[in-house]
């Protein structure tokens, strides 16, 4: 990850966020990874993650996948990758 994340990924990246630079068919964008509840004192809630893909001109498509009680982000990567390609 770049030293200055804001310069590399834009102002949408907060201090507790991370991002992965992705390129699909020559189009580059940042996929954000952040904590669902960063200020929670509950260890389970503070460790929960959410992956968010850019939602520019996206209608009726899912753009966020949070960890939940029934499934984790890593369990839905097969859903996220096609959204990146779309």
C-alpha positions in Angstrom: 0.0 0.0 0.0 1.2 3.5 -0.8 2.7 5.6 2.0 0.2 8.3 1.5 -3.1 6.4 1.1 -5.2 9.5 0.4 -3.0 10.5 -2.5 -3.2 7.0 -4.0 -6.8 6.0 -3.3 -8.5 9.4 -2.9 -10.2 11.2 0.0 -12.7 8.4 0.6 -10.2 6.3 2.6 -10.5 6.9 6.4 -7.7 6.3 9.0 -9.0 2.8 9.9 -9.7 1.8 6.3 -7.5 -0.1 3.9 -7.8 -0.4 0.2 -6.7 -2.7 -2.6 -6.0 -1.2 -6.0 -7.8 -3.3 -8.6 -7.6 -3.2 -12.4 -10.1 -4.9 -14.6 -10.0 -4.5 -18.4 -7.8 -1.4 -18.1 -10.0 0.3 -15.5 -8.4 0.9 -12.1 -10.2 1.5 -8.8 -9.9 1.0 -5.1 -11.8 -1.7 -3.2 -12.2 -0.5 0.4 -11.8 -2.8 3.3 -12.8 -1.4 6.7 -14.1 -2.4 10.1 -17.9 -2.6 10.5 -17.7 -1.2 14.1 -14.3 0.2 14.7 -15.2 1.9 18.0 -16.9 -1.2 19.5 -15.5 -2.6 22.7 -16.9 -6.0 21.8 -14.0 -8.0 20.2 -16.3 -9.8 17.7 -17.9 -6.5 16.5 -14.5 -4.7 16.3 -13.0 -7.5 14.2 -15.9 -7.6 11.7 -15.0 -6.3 8.2 -16.8 -4.9 5.3 -15.7 -4.9 1.6 -17.0 -2.1 -0.5 -16.6 -1.7 -4.3 -17.1 1.7 -6.0 -20.7 2.5 -6.5 -20.3 5.1 -9.3 -23.3 4.7 -11.8 -24.4 1.5 -10.1 -28.1 0.8 -9.7 -29.8 -2.1 -8.1 -26.4 -3.9 -7.5 -24.8 -4.8 -4.2 -21.7 -2.7 -3.4 -21.0 -3.7 0.2 -20.4 -7.1 1.8 -20.1 -7.0 5.6 -19.2 -9.8 8.0 -22.3 -11.1 9.6 -23.5 -13.8 12.0 -24.1 -16.3 9.2 -21.3 -15.5 6.8 -17.9 -13.8 6.6 -16.5 -11.6 3.9 -14.1 -14.4 2.8 -17.1 -16.6 2.2 -18.6 -14.3 -0.4 -15.5 -13.5 -2.5 -17.0 -15.5 -5.3 -19.9 -13.0 -5.4 -17.6 -9.9 -5.1 -15.2 -10.8 -8.0 -18.0 -10.8 -10.7 -19.2 -7.4 -9.4 -15.7 -6.0 -9.9 -15.8 -7.3 -13.5 -19.3 -5.8 -14.0 
